Amino acid sequence: MRHALEIYGRLLGVQLRSQLQYRASFVLDLFSTGLIVLFEFGSVALVLQRFEDLRGWQLPEIAFLYGLVEISFGLMDMLFTGFDPPVFGLRVRQGTFDQMLLRPINITAQVMGSDLALRRVGKIAFGVGIFAYALALNNIAWTLPKLIYVPVVIASLVAFFGGLFIIGSVITFWTVESIEVLNMLTYGGGFTMSYPMTIYPAWLRRFFTFVVPAIFLNFYPALYILGKPDPFNFPAFAPFLAPLVGFGTLWLALRFWRFGIRHYQSTGS
């Protein structure tokens, strides 16, 4: 494990140096990815200025949900870029993944360290700004457990989305091309969790509760931290399931990854 972490650190160092060679391009990438987040949230803010609230959720409360997802997804997208299914599927098709398998280095560390999307720092920074706006305008009754739980929720979201990326990558061992359903769960799931679950139809809420339990990763922790009542009358422990769902997904994904590696057959490229 220690050797794998050392290799991972060195690979990240190579990625950092290579991407910082062209600083003007790097800065433009940062601002472009960040501005996308700002424009998307700005459109939501304009709509809410007209309608005042969204099923009882004011703009600062939605900003809390939105900021958490943007920070978490940005961190995951930066760290797990090597496992992004379209990127990974291209490696499988081109045969570069076979080259990785021949090296006497931990394969997971190689894939994670093969790409580092630093441009996602812009997305993270603007997400932090939106989250800071939410903290400033929401009258949150802070307690020590709430302060501790916020970073736990972020880490759980990172683990959840990272697990979905890994699962999507393993599926390309057999499909070669990435499949759109995984994009629906990752990018689409992130979009869904950016808004209160009360706005969605019952079938979609059931899907994100019992099939992909994303409701416990952002919505229920937000209810707990913001002090809002539970509209679905779940048990009192529901807001604290985020680590179980997030890290449980990542654990299952890593098990699936090891299964896929054992049964991998080259495309012959």
C-alpha positions in Angstrom: 0.0 0.0 0.0 2.8 2.4 0.9 4.6 1.7 -2.4 1.3 2.3 -4.3 0.8 5.6 -2.6 4.3 6.7 -3.4 3.8 5.8 -7.1 0.5 7.6 -7.1 2.1 10.7 -5.7 4.9 10.6 -8.3 2.4 10.2 -11.1 0.4 13.2 -9.8 3.6 15.2 -9.7 4.2 14.5 -13.4 0.6 15.5 -14.2 1.0 18.8 -12.2 4.2 19.7 -13.9 3.0 18.9 -17.4 -0.3 20.9 -17.0 1.4 23.9 -15.5 3.8 24.2 -18.5 1.2 26.3 -20.3 0.0 28.6 -17.6 -2.1 30.9 -19.7 -4.1 28.0 -21.1 -4.4 26.5 -17.6 -5.8 29.8 -16.2 -8.3 30.0 -19.0 -9.4 26.4 -18.4 -9.9 27.3 -14.7 -12.1 30.3 -15.5 -14.1 28.5 -18.2 -15.0 25.5 -16.0 -15.8 27.8 -13.1 -17.9 30.2 -15.2 -20.1 27.3 -16.3 -21.0 26.6 -12.7 -21.7 30.3 -12.1 -23.9 30.6 -15.2 -25.9 27.5 -14.3 -26.5 28.6 -10.7 -27.2 32.1 -12.0 -30.0 30.8 -14.2 -31.5 29.1 -11.1 -31.3 32.3 -9.1 -33.1 34.3 -11.8 -35.9 31.8 -11.9 -36.3 31.9 -8.1 -36.4 35.6 -8.1 -39.7 35.4 -9.9 -41.2 32.4 -8.0 -39.5 33.1 -4.6 -39.2 29.5 -3.6 -39.1 25.9 -5.0 -41.4 23.7 -3.0 -40.6 25.5 0.1 -36.8 25.8 -0.5 -35.4 29.3 -0.7 -32.4 30.2 -2.9 -29.8 30.1 -0.1 -31.1 26.6 0.9 -30.8 25.4 -2.7 -27.4 27.0 -2.9 -26.4 24.8 0.1 -27.3 21.7 -1.9 -25.8 23.0 -5.1 -22.5 24.1 -3.5 -22.0 20.7 -1.8 -22.5 18.8 -5.1 -20.3 21.1 -7.1 -17.4 20.9 -4.6 -17.7 17.1 -4.3 -18.2 16.4 -8.0 -15.3 18.7 -8.9 -13.0 17.0 -6.4 -14.0 13.6 -7.7 -13.8 14.6 -11.3 -10.3 15.9 -10.7 -9.0 12.8 -8.8 -10.8 10.1 -10.6 -10.4 11.4 -14.2 -8.4 8.3 -15.1 -11.5 6.2 -14.3 -13.9 8.5 -16.3 -15.6 5.8 -18.5 -15.1 7.5 -21.9 -11.4 8.2 -21.1 -10.9 4.7 -19.8 -12.8 3.1 -22.6 -10.5 4.8 -25.1 -7.5 3.2 -23.3 -9.1 -0.2 -23.6 -9.7 0.3 -27.3 -6.2 1.6 -28.0 -4.5 -1.1 -25.9 -2.8 1.4 -23.6 -4.5 -0.3 -20.6 -2.7 -3.5 -21.6 0.6 -1.7 -21.2 -0.4 -0.6 -17.7 -1.1 -4.2 -16.8 2.4 -5.3 -17.8 4.1 -2.8 -15.4 5.0 -4.1 -11.9 3.0 -1.2 -10.4 -0.3 -1.2 -8.6 -2.9 -0.9 -11.4 -5.3 1.2 -9.4 -2.6 3.7 -8.6 -1.6 3.8 -12.3 -5.1 4.5 -13.5 -5.8 7.2 -10.9 -2.5 8.9 -11.5 -2.7 8.7 -15.3 -4.7 11.9 -15.4 -5.4 14.8 -13.1 -7.9 17.3 -14.4 -6.6 20.4 -12.7 -9.1 22.6 -14.6 -11.7 21.2 -12.2 -10.2 23.5 -9.6 -12.2 26.3 -11.2 -15.4 24.3 -10.7 -14.5 23.5 -7.1 -13.6 27.2 -6.4 -16.9 28.5 -7.7 -18.7 25.7 -5.8 -17.0 26.9 -2.6 -18.2 30.4 -3.4 -21.8 29.2 -3.8 -21.5 27.2 -0.6 -20.1 30.2 1.3 -23.0 32.3 0.0 -25.4 29.6 1.4 -23.7 29.5 4.8 -23.8 33.3 5.0 -27.5 33.6 4.3 -28.9 30.5 5.9 -29.5 30.9 9.6 -27.9 27.6 10.6 -27.8 26.7 14.3 -24.3 25.3 14.2 -23.2 22.5 16.6 -20.0 20.6 16.8 -21.6 17.5 15.2 -22.8 19.6 12.3 -19.4 21.2 11.8 -17.8 17.7 11.7 -20.4 16.2 9.5 -20.1 18.7 6.6 -16.6 17.4 5.4 -17.9 13.9 6.0 -20.7 14.5 3.6 -18.4 16.0 1.0 -16.0 12.9 1.3 -19.0 10.6 1.0 -20.2 12.3 -2.2 -16.7 12.1 -3.6 -16.5 8.4 -2.8 -20.0 7.8 -4.3 -19.3 9.5 -7.6 -15.8 8.0 -7.8 -17.4 4.5 -7.2 -19.7 5.1 -10.1 -16.8 6.1 -12.3 -15.0 2.9 -11.4 -18.0 0.8 -12.1 -18.4 2.5 -15.5 -14.8 1.8 -16.3 -15.0 -1.9 -15.5 -18.1 -2.2 -17.7 -16.0 -1.1 -20.7 -14.0 -4.3 -20.3 -16.9 -6.0 -22.0 -18.7 -3.2 -23.9 -15.5 -1.4 -25.0 -17.5 1.8 -25.3 -18.9 3.6 -22.2 -22.6 3.3 -21.8 -24.9 6.3 -21.4 -26.7 4.9 -18.3 -23.6 5.5 -16.2 -23.5 9.1 -17.4 -27.1 9.4 -16.3 -26.1 8.2 -12.8 -23.0 10.3 -12.5 -23.6 13.6 -14.2 -27.3 13.2 -14.1 -27.2 12.1 -10.5 -25.1 15.1 -9.6 -27.6 17.4 -11.3 -30.5 15.7 -9.5 -28.9 16.0 -6.1 -28.3 19.8 -6.7 -32.0 20.4 -6.0 -34.5 19.3 -3.3 -35.9 15.9 -3.8 -39.4 17.2 -3.2 -39.6 18.7 -6.7 -39.3 15.3 -8.4 -42.1 12.9 -9.3 -42.6 9.9 -6.9 -41.1 7.3 -9.3 -37.8 9.3 -9.6 -37.6 9.8 -5.8 -38.1 6.1 -5.3 -35.3 5.3 -7.8 -32.9 7.7 -6.0 -34.0 6.2 -2.6 -34.2 2.5 -3.1 -32.2 1.7 -6.3 -29.4 4.4 -6.2 -29.8 5.8 -2.6 -28.5 9.3 -3.5 -31.2 10.9 -1.4 -29.1 10.1 1.7 -26.0 11.7 0.3 -27.1 15.3 0.0 -30.8 16.0 0.6 -31.1 14.3 4.0 -27.7 15.7 5.4 -29.0 19.2 4.2 -32.2 18.7 6.1 -30.2 17.9 9.3 -27.7 20.8 8.9 -30.3 23.4 7.8 -32.8 22.3 10.5 -35.6 21.6 8.0 -38.4 19.1 8.6 -38.4 15.7 6.8 -41.1 15.7 4.2 -40.9 11.9 3.7 -40.9 10.8 7.4 -37.9 8.6 7.2 -36.3 7.3 10.4 -34.2 9.8 12.5 -30.9 8.2 11.4 -31.6 8.9 7.7 -29.4 12.1 7.6 -26.4 10.1 8.8 -26.4 7.4 6.1 -24.2 9.4 3.8 -20.9 7.7 4.8 -22.5 4.3 4.5 -23.9 5.0 1.0 -20.9 6.9 -0.3 -18.0 4.7 1.0 -20.2 1.5 0.6 -20.5 2.4 -3.1 -16.8 2.9 -3.5 -16.0 -0.4 -1.7 -18.4 -2.3 -4.0 -16.9 -0.5 -7.0 -13.3 -1.6 -6.0 -14.5 -5.2 -5.5 -16.0 -5.0 -9.0 -12.8 -3.5 -10.3 -10.8 -6.4 -9.0 -13.3 -8.9 -10.5 -13.0 -7.1 -13.8 -9.2 -7.2 -13.8 -9.2 -10.9 -13.1 -11.5 -11.5 -16.1 -10.1 -8.9 -18.4 -9.4 -9.9 -22.0 -7.5 -7.6 -24.3 -9.3 -6.1 -27.3 -6.2 -7.0 -29.3 -5.4 -3.4 -30.2 
